């Protein structure tokens, strides 16, 4: 899979235009990210489904806190039906900084994602579901036929990564640095050791923040916003792996929660950009992409993409073709 993430910080029409460009550039899957303070991802995905012909599409990721997991399963199935079977389902615990604005504290994140996955599959299989865990469902079911969608779990920490390898169809591992990808590959292998044969194949996908452009400095500067979100939500072991200051990451998270985005982005260090984003020109980043693809089955290029989105999509498509992704 060669995937791309589009962030609906732009109007839905603009996101649809970029998705068409991505399909033309050779991308196979488009994910639309979710934060409550951006446009609605499922509205954007519906517009993308109307505009495109073959590209797979789905949330990347949606979280099972803001919306009930049963409702999310139905939304994903509706998108799949509307797009003639092109739907994929990316789920994960969501961004801690923005969820805090809504009163969610991320308790039992791993269990909630796992239970969401399990209940979704039962609903898509036509079952009526009773569930009493991190959420409740009483005789819940879909009043239409649905297909089992491939489920990709967004993960960064060790437990979620292992869980994804054991239970999901694939992982969207949130990382861009070779050090993290190699570490994730080991956790995936641990999960696969416990994976039952009936679950079928598993796809180790890297969901890498990418900022590509013809100007190195501009590409790195454009990386600040997404790196701020990644750093603020990164588990302490991840920060420690790169020698990053956890207090500074906490300050970034506090600024994001307060809506002080300029302050948050200004706190992002060069070391954080190096750790959490592939930022530069196609020539300067080529080895980083090659290193990822030597470990992973697939690659999804995620926000920011670059200082000029249209140029970035074209450059990424050309680079992917050159790398034979």
C-alpha positions as CSV (number, residue, x, y, z in Angstrom):
1,X,0.0,0.0,0.0
2,X,1.1,3.5,-0.8
3,X,-1.1,5.8,1.2
4,X,-1.5,9.5,1.9
5,X,-3.1,11.3,4.8
6,X,-5.1,14.5,4.1
7,X,-5.9,16.8,7.0
8,X,-9.2,18.6,6.9
9,X,-7.8,21.8,8.2
10,X,-8.7,23.0,4.7
11,X,-12.2,23.1,3.2
12,X,-13.8,19.9,2.1
13,X,-13.6,20.9,-1.6
14,X,-9.9,21.5,-1.3
15,X,-9.4,18.1,0.4
16,X,-11.3,16.5,-2.5
17,X,-9.1,18.2,-5.1
18,X,-6.0,16.9,-3.3
19,X,-7.3,13.4,-3.2
20,X,-7.9,13.5,-7.0
21,X,-4.3,14.6,-7.4
22,X,-3.1,11.8,-5.1
23,X,-5.0,9.2,-7.1
24,X,-3.5,10.6,-10.3
25,X,0.0,10.5,-8.7
26,X,-0.3,6.8,-8.0
27,X,-1.4,6.7,-4.4
28,X,-3.5,3.6,-3.6
29,X,-5.2,4.7,-0.3
30,X,-6.2,8.1,1.1
31,X,-6.7,8.5,4.8
32,X,-8.4,11.6,6.3
33,X,-7.4,12.5,9.8
34,X,-9.7,13.5,12.6
35,X,-9.5,16.3,15.3
36,X,-12.7,17.9,16.6
37,X,-11.3,21.3,15.7
38,X,-10.9,20.5,12.0
39,X,-13.6,19.8,9.4
40,X,-15.5,16.5,9.7
41,X,-13.5,13.6,8.3
42,X,-16.5,11.5,7.1
43,X,-17.9,14.5,5.2
44,X,-14.5,14.9,3.5
45,X,-14.3,11.2,2.8
46,X,-17.7,11.2,1.2
47,X,-16.7,14.0,-1.2
48,X,-13.5,12.1,-2.0
49,X,-15.5,9.0,-2.8
50,X,-17.6,11.0,-5.3
51,X,-14.6,12.5,-7.0
52,X,-12.3,9.4,-7.3
53,X,-12.5,6.1,-9.1
54,X,-10.2,3.5,-7.6
55,X,-8.4,4.8,-4.6
56,X,-9.3,3.2,-1.2
57,X,-10.3,5.6,1.5
58,X,-11.1,5.8,5.2
59,X,-10.5,7.6,8.5
60,X,-6.9,7.7,9.5
61,X,-7.5,7.6,12.3
62,X,-10.8,8.0,14.1
63,X,-11.1,7.6,17.8
64,X,-13.7,5.6,19.8
65,X,-14.2,8.3,22.5
66,X,-16.0,11.2,20.8
67,X,-18.4,8.9,18.9
68,X,-19.8,5.6,20.2
69,X,-17.9,2.7,18.6
70,X,-21.2,1.2,17.2
71,X,-21.9,4.5,15.5
72,X,-18.4,4.6,14.1
73,X,-18.7,1.1,12.7
74,X,-21.9,2.2,10.9
75,X,-20.3,5.3,9.5
76,X,-17.4,3.3,8.2
77,X,-19.7,0.7,6.6
78,X,-21.8,3.5,5.0
79,X,-18.7,5.0,3.5
80,X,-17.7,1.6,2.2
81,X,-21.1,1.1,0.6
82,X,-21.1,4.6,-0.9
83,X,-17.7,4.1,-2.4
84,X,-18.5,0.7,-3.9
85,X,-16.3,-1.3,-1.5
86,X,-13.3,1.0,-1.3
87,X,-13.5,1.6,2.4
88,X,-10.8,1.0,5.0
89,X,-11.1,1.6,8.7
90,X,-8.3,3.3,10.7
91,X,-8.9,3.5,14.4
92,X,-6.8,4.5,17.3
93,X,-6.9,6.2,20.7
94,X,-6.7,9.7,19.2
95,X,-4.7,12.7,20.1
96,X,-4.4,13.2,23.9
97,X,-4.1,17.0,23.7
98,X,-7.3,17.7,21.7
99,X,-9.3,14.9,23.5
100,X,-8.5,16.6,26.7
101,X,-10.5,19.6,25.5
102,X,-13.6,17.4,25.5
103,X,-13.1,15.8,28.9
104,X,-11.7,12.5,27.8
105,X,-8.7,11.2,29.7
106,X,-7.6,8.3,27.5
107,X,-8.3,5.7,30.2
108,X,-8.1,2.1,29.0
109,X,-7.1,3.2,25.5
110,X,-5.8,-0.2,24.4
111,X,-8.9,-2.0,25.6
112,X,-11.2,0.6,24.0
113,X,-9.6,0.2,20.6
114,X,-9.5,-3.6,20.8
115,X,-13.2,-3.7,21.9
116,X,-14.1,-1.3,19.1
117,X,-12.4,-3.5,16.6
118,X,-14.1,-6.7,17.9
119,X,-17.6,-5.2,18.1
120,X,-17.3,-3.6,14.6
121,X,-16.5,-6.9,13.0
122,X,-19.5,-8.5,14.7
123,X,-21.8,-5.7,13.5
124,X,-20.5,-6.0,9.9
125,X,-21.1,-9.7,10.1
126,X,-24.8,-9.0,10.8
127,X,-24.8,-9.9,14.5
128,X,-26.8,-8.1,17.1
129,X,-24.3,-7.2,19.9
130,X,-24.5,-6.9,23.6
131,X,-21.3,-5.5,25.1
132,X,-20.3,-4.3,28.5
133,X,-16.7,-3.1,28.7
134,X,-15.1,0.3,28.1
135,X,-18.4,1.1,26.4
136,X,-21.9,-0.4,26.4
137,X,-24.1,-1.8,23.7
138,X,-27.4,-3.5,24.2
139,X,-28.9,-5.5,21.4
140,X,-27.2,-3.2,18.9
141,X,-27.2,-4.0,15.2
142,X,-27.1,-2.6,11.7
143,X,-30.3,-2.5,9.7
144,X,-28.4,-3.1,6.4
145,X,-25.9,-5.5,5.0
146,X,-22.2,-4.5,5.5
147,X,-18.8,-5.9,4.5
148,X,-16.0,-6.6,6.9
149,X,-13.6,-3.7,6.3
150,X,-9.9,-4.0,6.7
151,X,-9.0,-2.5,10.1
152,X,-5.7,-0.6,10.6
153,X,-4.8,0.4,14.2
154,X,-3.0,3.7,14.7
155,X,-0.2,3.0,17.2
156,X,3.0,4.3,18.7
157,X,3.5,2.7,22.0
158,X,4.6,-0.9,22.6
159,X,1.3,-2.4,23.9
160,X,-0.9,-0.9,21.1
161,X,1.7,-2.0,18.5
162,X,1.7,-5.6,19.7
163,X,-2.1,-5.6,20.1
164,X,-2.5,-4.5,16.5
165,X,-0.2,-7.2,15.2
166,X,-2.2,-9.8,17.1
167,X,-5.8,-8.7,16.3
168,X,-5.9,-6.2,13.4
169,X,-5.5,-6.4,9.7
170,X,-2.7,-3.9,9.7
171,X,-1.0,-1.2,11.7
172,X,-0.5,2.5,10.9
173,X,2.6,2.9,13.0
174,X,3.2,6.6,13.9
175,X,6.9,7.0,13.2
176,X,9.3,8.4,10.7
177,X,12.8,7.7,12.2
178,X,14.6,4.5,11.4
179,X,15.3,3.9,15.1
180,X,11.5,3.9,15.8
181,X,10.7,1.8,12.8
182,X,13.2,-0.9,13.7
183,X,11.8,-0.9,17.3
184,X,8.2,-1.2,16.0
185,X,9.2,-4.1,13.8
186,X,10.3,-6.0,16.9
187,X,7.0,-5.2,18.7
188,X,5.1,-6.3,15.6
189,X,7.0,-9.6,15.5
190,X,6.1,-10.2,19.1
191,X,2.4,-9.7,18.4
192,X,2.5,-11.9,15.3
193,X,3.9,-14.7,17.4
194,X,0.6,-14.7,19.2
195,X,-1.6,-14.1,16.1
196,X,-4.0,-17.0,15.4
197,X,-3.7,-18.3,11.8
198,X,-7.4,-17.6,11.1
199,X,-6.8,-13.9,11.2
200,X,-4.9,-14.0,8.0
201,X,-2.1,-11.8,6.7
202,X,-1.0,-8.7,8.6
203,X,0.3,-5.4,7.0
204,X,3.0,-3.5,8.8
205,X,2.3,0.0,7.6
206,X,4.4,3.0,8.6
207,X,2.4,6.3,9.0
208,X,5.2,8.7,8.6
209,X,4.9,12.5,8.9
210,X,6.4,13.8,5.7
211,X,7.2,17.4,4.6
212,X,8.6,17.4,1.0
213,X,9.5,20.3,-1.1
214,X,12.1,21.8,-3.4
215,X,13.4,24.1,-0.6
216,X,14.9,22.2,2.3
217,X,14.4,25.0,4.9
218,X,10.8,25.6,3.9
219,X,10.0,21.9,4.1
220,X,11.5,21.7,7.6
221,X,9.6,24.8,8.7
222,X,6.3,23.3,7.5
223,X,6.9,20.3,9.7
224,X,6.5,22.2,12.9
225,X,2.7,21.9,13.4
226,X,2.4,18.1,13.0
227,X,5.6,17.5,14.9
228,X,4.1,19.5,17.8
229,X,1.1,17.2,18.0
230,X,3.3,14.0,17.6
231,X,5.8,15.2,20.3
232,X,3.1,16.2,22.8
233,X,1.4,12.8,22.5
234,X,4.5,10.7,22.3
235,X,5.0,8.2,25.2
236,X,8.0,8.8,27.4
237,X,9.9,5.8,26.1
238,X,9.6,7.3,22.6
239,X,10.9,10.7,23.7
240,X,13.7,8.9,25.6
241,X,14.7,6.9,22.5
242,X,15.6,10.2,20.8
243,X,16.9,12.1,23.9
244,X,14.0,14.6,23.9
245,X,12.9,16.5,26.9
246,X,9.5,15.2,28.2
247,X,8.9,18.5,30.0
248,X,9.2,20.4,26.7
249,X,6.8,17.9,25.1
250,X,4.3,18.5,28.0
251,X,4.6,22.3,27.5
252,X,3.8,21.8,23.8
253,X,0.7,19.7,24.7
254,X,-0.5,22.3,27.2
255,X,-0.2,25.0,24.6
256,X,-2.1,22.9,22.1
257,X,-4.9,22.3,24.6
258,X,-5.1,26.0,25.3
259,X,-5.3,26.8,21.6
260,X,-2.0,28.6,21.7
261,X,-0.7,27.0,18.5
262,X,1.9,29.6,17.6
263,X,3.5,29.0,21.0
264,X,3.2,25.3,20.6
265,X,4.8,25.2,17.2
266,X,7.6,27.6,18.4
267,X,8.5,25.1,21.1
268,X,9.3,22.4,18.5
269,X,13.0,21.8,18.4
270,X,15.1,20.8,15.4
271,X,15.8,17.5,17.2
272,X,12.0,16.9,17.4
273,X,11.7,17.5,13.6
274,X,14.5,15.0,13.0
275,X,12.8,12.4,15.2
276,X,9.3,12.7,14.1
277,X,9.2,13.9,10.4
278,X,10.9,13.2,7.1
279,X,11.5,16.7,6.1
280,X,13.5,18.0,3.1
281,X,13.8,17.6,-0.6
282,X,13.3,14.3,-2.5
283,X,17.1,14.0,-2.8
284,X,17.9,14.7,0.9
285,X,15.2,12.3,2.2
286,X,15.6,9.4,-0.2
287,X,17.7,7.3,2.2
288,X,15.1,7.7,5.0
289,X,12.4,6.4,2.8
290,X,14.6,3.5,1.7
291,X,15.3,2.6,5.3
292,X,11.6,2.5,6.2
293,X,10.7,0.4,3.2
294,X,13.4,-2.1,4.1
295,X,11.4,-2.8,7.4
296,X,7.8,-2.1,6.5
297,X,5.2,-3.6,4.2
298,X,3.7,-0.3,3.2
299,X,4.0,3.4,3.7
300,X,1.4,6.1,4.3
301,X,2.7,9.7,4.0
302,X,1.0,11.9,6.5
303,X,0.7,15.6,7.4
304,X,2.2,18.1,6.8
305,X,3.2,16.7,3.3
306,X,5.0,20.0,2.5
307,X,5.0,23.8,2.2
308,X,3.1,23.5,-1.1
309,X,0.6,20.6,-1.0
310,X,0.1,20.3,-4.7
311,X,3.9,20.3,-5.3
312,X,4.4,17.9,-2.4
313,X,1.9,15.3,-3.7
314,X,3.6,15.4,-7.2
315,X,7.0,15.0,-5.6
316,X,5.9,12.2,-3.4
317,X,4.3,10.4,-6.3
318,X,7.5,10.7,-8.4
319,X,9.7,9.5,-5.5
320,X,7.4,6.6,-4.7
321,X,7.6,5.5,-8.4
322,X,11.3,5.8,-8.4
323,X,11.5,3.7,-5.2
324,X,9.1,1.2,-6.7
325,X,6.7,1.4,-3.7
